[in-house]
Amino acid sequence: MTGALTMHIDDHGWCPQARQLPSPNFDARPAGTAIDLLVVHNISLPPDEFGGHYIEDLFLNRLDCDCHPWFDRLRGVRVSAHFLVTRDGDVLQFVSANDRAWHAGVSTFGGRERCNDFSIGVELEGSDFQPFSAPQYAVLAALTTALQMRYPLRHVAGHEHVAPGRKTDPGPCFDWQHYRALLAAGEPATLAASALGFPETA
Ligand SMILES: [Zn+2]
């Protein structure tokens, strides 16, 4: 994917540029919650293997847990993220960003618990041990900008930052500086990356 990439979030919290695969794993956010945090994750199923349909199967509660030994631990697991960005830069959306997806689990940000209440979760197909792809950074930046235009986002964090000691994603291979640089170079200029807070290590 090259050149300017423009994404959009509609009034219902869905992105027309994404492949929409509605997951049953969501519920309403607490009334009056400001959606001000973007949580970046990585996921691959099985770990460190890319491609295939297992991630979407997991989020749609249709993963065949008998088809790989590692999947045994996923029996009965009910999780989701709002978005998944594949290695090729394709975007899948599972939950309206207006609603609460089940991506962060036990988590804290800025003294507030239950990050799912007030965050949007973006999964990057990847692992803690392999670099992410150029299309993934481009799409993540465009998606971030689109979400900034729809929601009062103020912070970006990794899952590892909101659940330290429990989660490690997106991990050391995620290039926060590159992500921030793409955001800063994007349009509209009024939504500069400086409008967002980032992890101190980024
Ligand atoms: Zn995660």
Residues whose N, C-alpha, C, O or C-beta is under 5 A from the ligand:
A	BS01	ZN	H41 N42 H103 H159 D169
